[in-house]
Amino acid sequence: MSTGQLRLAGAGLFFLVIFASGFWLSRSGKPYNGILFNVHKLIALGALVLFVMTLYRTNQADVLRVAELIAALVTGLLALTLLVTGGLSSIEKPMPEFVVTLHHIAPYLAVISTGVTLFLLGRAV
């Protein structure tokens, strides 16, 4: 397995851990467990950094195709949506229902989008 493929597998594992810890966090209810909440946020940040680094290095090795760029853009927008709605959900003030609903739907879309992006990038590596 090449270094690029290992990075892609690592990014995929990060996203699965984020999904699992977020699910656990939502089941624990508010107020959130501080340690679990911070671990969830730090893993998410680490995964996002690894994902961007992987995109950048893959692009340096071989210019990304349009499909890969679109998939990466969709994944990035979903990650940004999750960061914003997650931050808003953690505030003590009640949030509008659409924020909570979006934060509950977006992880599933992000996992699918990440899988598609990593699949497309894996073919390029």
N, C-alpha and C positions, 0 to 999 in steps of 0.2 A: 504494500500500500504506500503510495507516495505521500509526501508531506502535505501537498494540497488536499488530497483526499482525507487525510487525518484531520486537517483543519475543518473541512466541511462536516465530517462526522462529529467533531467536537462542538461545532456551532449547532448542529442538530440536537445533540444531547443537552446542550445548554437550554435550548428552547423547550425541550421536554421537561427539564427540571423546573424551569420557570412556570410552565403550565401546571405541573403537579403541585408546586408550592403555593401557587395562586389559588388553586382549587382547595387546598388544605386551609389556606388563610381565609377564604370566603366561608368555609364551613365552620371555622372557629368563631366567627361573628365579631362584632365591634364590642368593646375596643379591641383592636388587633393586638396580638402578641408582638411586642416590640422587636424581639430577636428574630422571629420568623418573618416579620414584615421587612426588616432591614436586610436580612439574608435574601429575601425575594427581590428586593430592589437592586441589591448589589450584583446578584446573579444576572438579572435583566440587563444591567448596565454592562457587565462583562461580556455577555452574549452579543449585545449590540456592537460593542467595540470589536470583538472577534469577527463578527459578520462583515463589518465595514472593512476591516483589514483584509479579510479573505477576498472581498470584492475588488479591492484596490490591487492586491497582488495578482489576482487572476487576470485583471485588466492589463496589468503590466506585462504578464507573460504572453497573453494573446488577447487582442481587443475583444471586448464583450459584444456579443450579437444583440440585436434589438430585443429579441424575446427574453434574453437574460437581463437586460437593462430594465425592461418593463416589469418582469417578475421581481427584481430587486427593489424597484421603486415602490411597487405595491406592498412588498414586505416592509420596507422602511416606513411607509405611511401608516401601515397597521401598527408597527412598533411605536411610532410617535403617538398614535391614537391611544394605545394602551398606556403609555407613559402619562399622558395628560389625564385620561379618565381615571387611571389608578391613583394619581396624585389628588384629583378632586374627590375620589371616593374615600380617601384616607382622612379627609378633613372632618372635624366633629360636626360641622353644620350639615343638615340633610341636603343632599343634592337632588336635582330634578331626576325623575325616573329614567329619562333617556340616557343620562350619563351612566347610571348603573347598568341599564340594559346593554348599552354599547360596550361597556367593560366586560360584560358576561358573554357577549357574542364575538367580539373581536379576537379573543384568544384562539378560538376554533379556526377563524379565518386566517389568523397569523400562522398557525401550525401548518395549515394547508399551503399557504403562500410560501412559507419558509421551505417546506418540503419540495415544492415545485422549483423554487429558486435554487436550492441545493442540488436537486437532480440536474437541472440545466447547467449549473456551474460544474458539477461532477463530470459531465460529458466533456467540458472544455479543459478540465485539468488533466 
